[in-house]
């Protein structure tokens, strides 16, 4: 079982489970169950969850899914035929002009397990629309795109652009768990906006919003995300979509973490002195209530250096990556 294998790996590396702050895992049910059996805090892959949302949205509207199916057939035709690819490249060079030395771009095939691949496939088709239409006029294709479907693809790529940017951002080496709550909040705001260009993709856009709300419904009550966001001077409590209740809950979670850290430090100190010492209430909580909602990042950063337990919490929570 996974819950038995992982502790063995930790033992080989002499890592005690009590020192494990959180384990980043995929969203498979066996991994979730293993973390629960081990009684270790864990977080699912944020980028993977985003891609599940995208897949759900793309499949929700028949016209969009049909346009995607035709797009895959077109791309597959050029992937499987070197002659067709060569003819398309000739048309690309012809339309680029004689002075252009740039190598013609190839069409991108989407793969279900590859993040944002549907977005990149649509983008590549739209970029090469003129050569593709010219090719279709003289040669057979397994499928073609109507004017309406080309329009749907243009709208779809606009809606998927924020998902692509978020996936790229949270997959970077500098991304942390503090970026998750602000990212989801901004994404929901974008999807909730109604535009005149939404005609033909309203169902897809609505489904995307519902999927984001459902799959990320508990992130603001997850202490690892909430505390990391609260301790980040860029965000603090400004991106909690649950209003004052969510902000108050996040601050309570931070206070609990500060208490845990102080209790652990007092216990270690007492054990080091060979005696026992009663843990005292965290005196920094009074400072926390006054300073945790500061609006000036510089002052907030100064507070982190002045309050030891806030400094320790920031060091732990702000270094959590959002994606394995």
C-alpha angles and dihedrals in degrees: 000000000000092000088059098043098051096056088050090055091049091050091052089055092042093241114149115217090230088066093054108102097184140339120223110216141165120263097258113132093232091058092049091050091048093054090049091050090051091047090228123140112248141178129206123235106277095202092052091052090051090055091051087055091051093049091050092051096047092051094048098075117058096207092053095045090049091051089050091050091053090046091055091051091051094049092045090053092061093040092056100040120061090188092055090047091051092051091049091051090052089055091047092053091046092054093043091058134243094276094057115099096178115126110247112258118247124228116256121233115215119231121195094225094047114088117243092357093133089054092050092047092053091044092053092049092050091049091053096038096121096050090044093052090047090050092049090053092063105024138045122256127191088236139003134207120236122219089258092052092050087053092050091051091052091052092044094053089051091054092046094048094088090051090052093049093047092049090050092047097048092045092059122106092246097052118111139183087266089073095060103076094044090047093052092045093051091045092054091049092052093048092047092057114102116219133182088239093062093092109124096016103057093110092050093048092047091049091050090053092048092047092050091049093047100043093044098036094119103040095100091055092047105101095211092058097035096050093043090053094045092052094049109097091211094060114014108158099330099100102051104119093194092077125224092338092059092045091050091049091051091052090049090052090051091051090051091052091049090051091051092051093048093047090051092049093048091048092050090048092050093048090049090055091049094242141081126262128191111240114241126215114270106265091196091070090082089055090044094057091053100041109032093085097049111144099207112082093205092055090046091052089050089052090055090059094044096051110059098202092048088052091052093046092049091051091053103039101036092056094058110114117224095217129039 
